[in-house]
Structure formats: C-alpha cells, structure tokens
C-alpha cells in the first residue's frame, strides 16, 4: 500500500521539529515542512501532498486561510488543523471549510496517528478532547453543515420512516446510490454503524 504524502507547517520551530521527528520515526511519508503559511501553501500547490497538517495561526497566511483557498481552488490535499484554541466559533469556521481534521496542540502527539489513519481513508477526524469541550450534541449539530444537499434530503426522508427503496424512487436515483449516501452520512455524523443509529439520529434532529 502506497503511504500518503504529508506536509507539516507550524511557526514554532521546536513544535514543528517534534511533530516531524515523531511522524518520521513512525515511518510516515513526510515530504516537506514549513514555518509559515506562504511556504505551506506553495508546497500544497507544487508538491500536491495527500495531507497537510497546518497550525491555525501562522505568519503571512493562517492555516484557516489556506483551508479556504484549498476549498475555493478544489485542491485535493486534505487539510488537518492543529491549534491551541478551543473556541466553538473557530471550530465551526474550520468545519465549514470542509477540513478533514482538527486537533488540539496539547494532545497532538497523542491523537495525530489516529487522525492520519482516519483522514487517509477519506473520513474526518475531530479531536475527542475537542468533542468533550464542546459537548457531543453541539458537535453533531455542526456536523450537519458537512452534509451535501442530497444527503440532507435523504436524512429528512429517513426521519419520515422512508425505506431506501422509497427514497430512491422519490429522488429518482438508484437504490445503491441511496445506500452510499447513507454510509457517507453515518461517517460524517460519527455515528455507530448499527442498523437504527441513523434513523434514531434523524428523528431526534429533524427540523
């Protein structure tokens, strides 16, 4: 299996070195590191890494601004933000930019491997410690912003007790497409892949 290419950016040289050394020792494919946002963005454009682990606050361009540019230009690099900040507004702003990961710096070494593994599979990873700080329900509500318009439609129909077959018929899509959407919704909402977990969530949060 080809290892995902990774770049790291942080304006604190010691933190950058610590994270880079840790991941290199664990045999991750680190292809570059940067001390400011300009260099980080340049590396994303030229090296096209699979994953970019960025500090939220950096000189010239912040990690948040880089995430915004990547979204606007449809770059394929998956953005993971690491930060000292625990504000709900900042967390929500980051999630609205379709980032793939959000980790608190104090737990970075503890959580980074799980984060990389999860993001490598195309799934999102948000710090367990951040979830505890914000409260699980608040996190689930903000997760709704990550759903596509199609996924939101399907979620509403699930809340109305519609079966996959009925949903497919109502939305003029195939049964398999409905199943794929359901699977994506479960992943984005961080639900247990149990039979009724999505139905229970949909009914509880239907508007």
C-alpha positions in Angstrom: 0.0 0.0 0.0 1.4 3.4 -1.0 1.8 5.7 2.0 0.0 9.0 1.9 2.3 12.0 1.4 2.2 14.6 4.2 3.5 18.1 4.8 3.6 19.9 8.2 3.5 23.6 8.9 3.9 25.4 12.3 5.6 28.7 13.1 7.1 27.3 16.3 10.4 25.5 15.2 10.5 23.2 18.2 6.9 22.1 17.8 7.5 21.6 14.1 10.6 19.5 14.7 9.0 17.5 17.4 6.0 16.6 15.2 8.1 15.9 12.2 10.6 13.7 14.1 7.7 11.8 15.7 6.0 11.0 12.4 9.3 10.2 10.6 10.2 7.8 13.4 6.7 6.2 12.9 7.6 5.8 9.2 5.1 8.3 7.8 5.8 9.8 4.3 6.7 13.4 5.3 7.6 15.2 2.1 8.1 18.7 3.5 7.7 21.2 6.4 7.2 24.9 6.6 7.4 27.6 9.3 4.9 30.0 7.7 1.7 30.0 5.7 3.2 31.2 2.4 5.7 28.2 2.3 2.9 25.8 3.3 0.6 27.0 0.5 3.4 26.8 -2.0 4.2 23.2 -1.0 0.5 22.3 -1.3 0.4 23.8 -4.9 3.8 22.3 -6.0 4.1 19.0 -4.1 0.4 18.2 -4.0 0.5 16.2 -0.7 -2.3 13.9 0.2 -2.5 15.5 3.7 -1.4 18.9 5.0 -1.1 19.3 8.8 -1.2 23.0 9.5 -1.1 25.3 12.5 -4.2 27.5 12.5 -2.2 30.7 13.3 1.0 31.3 11.2 2.7 34.3 9.7 1.6 35.6 6.3 -1.3 33.2 5.8 -3.1 31.3 8.5 -4.0 27.7 8.4 -7.6 28.7 8.2 -7.0 30.9 5.2 -5.1 28.1 3.5 -8.0 25.7 4.0 -10.3 28.4 2.5 -8.0 28.7 -0.6 -7.8 24.9 -1.0 -11.6 24.7 -0.9 -12.0 27.6 -3.4 -9.5 26.0 -5.8 -10.7 22.4 -5.3 -7.2 21.2 -4.3 -7.3 17.5 -3.4 -5.0 17.9 -0.4 -6.9 17.1 2.8 -6.4 19.7 5.5 -5.8 18.9 9.2 -5.6 21.9 11.5 -3.7 21.8 14.8 -4.4 24.6 17.3 -4.2 25.9 20.9 -7.6 27.5 20.5 -10.7 25.9 22.0 -13.3 28.4 20.9 -16.5 26.9 19.4 -16.7 29.7 16.7 -13.2 28.9 15.4 -14.0 25.2 15.3 -17.2 25.8 13.4 -15.5 28.1 10.9 -12.9 25.3 10.3 -15.6 22.7 9.8 -17.5 24.9 7.3 -14.3 24.9 5.2 -14.6 21.1 4.8 -11.4 20.4 6.6 -10.7 16.7 7.4 -9.2 17.0 10.9 -9.0 19.3 13.9 -6.6 18.6 16.8 -5.7 20.5 19.9 -1.9 21.0 20.2 -1.7 19.8 23.7 -2.9 16.3 22.5 -1.3 16.4 19.1 1.2 13.5 19.6 -1.5 11.5 21.3 -4.0 11.9 18.5 -2.1 12.5 15.3 -1.7 8.9 14.3 -5.4 8.1 14.6 -6.1 11.3 12.7 -3.8 10.4 9.8 -5.2 6.9 9.6 -8.8 8.2 9.6 -8.1 11.0 7.1 -6.2 8.6 4.8 -9.5 6.6 4.4 -11.2 9.8 3.3 -13.0 10.2 6.6 -13.0 13.2 9.0 -11.3 13.2 12.4 -12.1 15.7 15.1 -10.2 15.6 18.4 -12.0 13.6 21.1 -10.9 16.2 23.5 -12.5 18.9 21.4 -15.7 16.9 21.4 -15.7 16.8 25.1 -15.1 20.5 25.4 -17.9 21.4 23.0 -20.4 18.7 24.0 -21.3 15.8 21.8 -24.7 17.3 20.8 -23.2 20.6 19.7 -20.7 18.7 17.6 -23.5 16.6 16.0 -25.4 19.8 15.1 -22.4 21.4 13.5 -21.8 18.1 11.6 -25.0 18.9 9.6 -23.1 21.6 7.9 -20.8 19.0 6.4 -23.7 17.2 4.6 -24.3 17.8 0.9 -27.8 19.0 -0.2 -28.6 15.4 -1.4 -27.5 13.9 1.9 -29.7 16.4 3.8 -32.7 15.5 1.6 -32.1 11.8 2.3 -31.8 12.5 6.1 -35.2 14.2 6.1 -36.7 11.2 4.3 -35.1 8.8 6.7 -36.7 10.8 9.6 -40.1 10.3 7.8 -39.5 6.5 8.0 -38.9 6.1 4.3 -37.1 2.9 3.2 -34.1 3.0 0.9 -36.3 1.8 -2.0 -38.9 4.6 -1.3 -36.1 7.2 -1.1 -34.6 6.0 -4.4 -38.0 6.3 -6.1 -38.8 9.7 -4.7 -35.4 11.2 -5.6 -35.1 9.4 -9.0 -31.8 7.7 -8.0 -30.7 4.1 -7.7 -31.0 2.0 -4.5 -27.2 1.7 -4.4 -26.8 5.5 -4.5 -29.1 5.8 -1.5 -27.0 3.2 0.3 -23.8 5.1 -0.5 -25.3 8.4 0.7 -26.4 6.7 4.0 -22.9 5.3 4.5 -21.4 8.8 4.0 -23.9 10.4 6.4 -23.1 7.9 9.1 -19.4 8.6 8.7 -19.8 12.4 8.7 -22.1 12.4 11.8 -19.7 10.0 13.5 -22.4 7.5 14.3 -22.1 3.9 15.2 -22.7 1.8 12.1 -25.7 0.0 13.8 -28.9 -0.7 11.9 -31.0 2.0 13.5 -28.4 4.6 14.5 -29.1 6.9 11.6 -32.9 6.6 11.9 -32.7 7.5 15.7 -30.4 10.5 15.0 -32.6 11.7 12.1 -35.7 11.6 14.2 -34.1 13.3 17.1 -32.7 16.1 15.0 -35.4 16.6 12.4 -36.4 20.2 11.8 
